[in-house]
Amino acid sequence: MRELAGRPVAAQVEEGIQRRLRERAARGRRFPLLAIVWVGDDPSSAAYIRAKEKAAQRLGIPTRLVHLEGSSGEEAIGAAVQELSEDPQVTGVLIQAPLPPGVDYERIIRLLDPRKDVDGFHPLNAGKLFRGRPELAPCTALGILQLLRHYQIPLRGKHAVVVGRSNIVGRPTAALLEQADATVTLCHSKTEDLAALARQGDILVAAVGSPHFIRASMVKPGAAVVDVGIRRQDGALVGDVHPEVREVAGALSPVPGGVGPLTVAFLLENVVKAAEYLDPL
């Protein structure tokens, strides 16, 4: 079984980002600035933000953290997002989820200039993705496609099964796979006989958010399996795919070290891409 390690692929993506940054600097164009909106003190969010800030710092991309109290309401959060959207120095904005209960994320994201939406969640960017003309697409979905391409996993004409229909991972991944000429089945919690459908996939993407949900009996022998999930269980980081799948799959992304590094890499690529949209070379 081949291991679909994400770190070497992410390193290649970062090399490309650095070349583009050098070119922007040489031509005197506006340099990217990533603003992160964080509401509250969720420990998981804090860890994700640190990882993003560290990666941006490594590439020389400045960041600005806008940290609001957990008691902040929709009006205050919206005002902060709108201010960043209108700030000419800021080229990319990330709204760290989750937002406090009662705050409508969809209303908040609509206040953001879609050209600065580095998560790719704005309805305009989602529409472009599903019309087959993606510009700023969700980072994890981009990372999954790059991972498969890097390891030369055939996509054209193959059956790809995506388990999980979130707007963050499942749906955009299904759209990108379909645009790569795969035949896609999108499964979810209400899918009947999920195991039988999953077993048909030449490519199986597990984006359920449930530790060890995908068992060996759900995997076609020789399939390429991408594990998107990551949870801490009994002190260890585990994914959506049970370890027994290694005995069946032809290729499998590890947790940690699989999709995670690519999510961060493509976030930063989106930051650079947003700057290019706002101030072309």
C-alpha positions, 0 to 999 in steps of 0.5 A, spaced: 500 500 500 502 506 498 502 512 503 499 519 500 503 523 504 501 530 504 507 534 507 512 533 500 506 535 496 505 541 500 512 543 500 512 543 492 505 548 493 509 552 498 515 553 493 510 555 487 507 560 492 514 563 494 516 564 486 510 568 485 511 572 492 518 574 489 515 576 482 510 580 486 516 584 490 520 585 484 514 588 480 513 592 486 505 590 486 501 589 493 504 584 497 499 579 500 496 581 507 492 575 511 487 578 516 484 572 521 477 574 524 477 569 531 471 570 535 471 567 542 477 562 545 475 555 543 482 551 544 481 548 537 480 554 533 486 557 537 491 551 535 488 552 527 490 559 527 497 558 530 498 553 525 496 558 519 500 564 522 506 560 523 505 557 515 504 564 513 510 567 517 514 561 514 513 564 507 513 571 509 506 573 508 504 578 514 498 576 518 493 580 522 489 577 527 482 580 529 480 577 536 473 579 538 470 577 545 465 570 545 459 574 547 460 579 540 453 579 536 452 578 529 452 586 528 459 587 531 462 581 528 459 583 521 462 590 522 469 587 523 468 583 517 466 589 513 471 593 515 477 588 513 473 587 506 474 595 505 481 595 508 485 596 501 491 593 505 488 587 507 488 582 501 485 576 504 480 575 510 479 568 513 473 567 518 475 562 523 469 557 525 465 556 529 462 563 530 458 564 537 451 560 537 445 565 534 450 568 529 448 566 522 455 565 518 452 565 511 450 573 513 457 574 515 460 571 509 456 575 505 459 582 508 466 580 505 468 582 498 468 575 494 475 577 492 478 576 499 474 570 501 480 565 502 476 560 504 472 560 498 465 560 502 462 566 499 456 564 495 459 567 489 465 563 489 461 557 491 457 558 485 463 559 480 466 552 483 459 549 481 459 552 474 466 549 473 470 556 473 473 555 480 477 561 482 477 561 490 475 554 492 475 551 499 482 549 501 481 542 503 478 540 497 483 543 493 488 539 497 485 533 496 485 534 488 492 536 488 494 530 493 491 525 488 494 528 482 501 528 485 501 521 486 498 520 479 492 516 482 487 516 475 481 520 475 478 520 468 473 515 468 474 513 475 468 512 480 470 517 486 465 516 492 465 522 497 462 520 504 460 527 507 456 532 504 459 539 508 459 545 504 467 545 506 469 539 504 464 534 501 461 538 496 466 542 493 471 535 493 465 532 489 465 538 484 472 538 483 473 531 482 467 531 477 471 537 473 477 532 473 472 527 469 471 522 475 464 519 475 462 522 482 457 519 488 456 523 494 454 520 500 451 522 507 448 520 513 441 518 510 444 514 504 441 507 504 446 501 504 452 506 504 457 501 505 455 498 498 456 504 495 463 506 498 465 499 496 464 501 488 469 507 489 476 507 485 477 513 489 474 514 496 474 520 500 472 520 507 470 526 510 465 524 515 468 527 522 467 520 525 473 517 528 474 510 524 467 510 521 470 507 514 472 500 515 475 495 511 469 492 508 467 499 505 473 499 501 474 496 494 480 492 494 486 497 491 482 503 492 485 510 493 483 512 500 483 519 502 482 520 510 480 528 511 477 527 518 482 528 524 480 527 531 483 526 538 481 520 541 485 517 547 490 522 546 492 520 539 490 523 533 485 519 528 482 520 522 475 517 519 478 511 516 480 505 521 487 502 521 484 495 518 483 499 511 491 499 510 490 491 509 485 493 503 486 499 500 492 500 494 493 507 497 491 511 503 493 518 506 495 518 513 492 522 519 496 526 521 500 528 515 496 527 509 490 532 507 492 537 513 498 540 511 495 541 504 489 545 507 494 550 510 498 550 503 492 552 499 489 557 504 496 561 503 495 559 495 488 562 495 491 568 499 496 570 494 491 568 488 486 574 492 492 579 492 493 577 484 486 578 483 486 585 487 492 587 484 494 584 477 502 583 475 
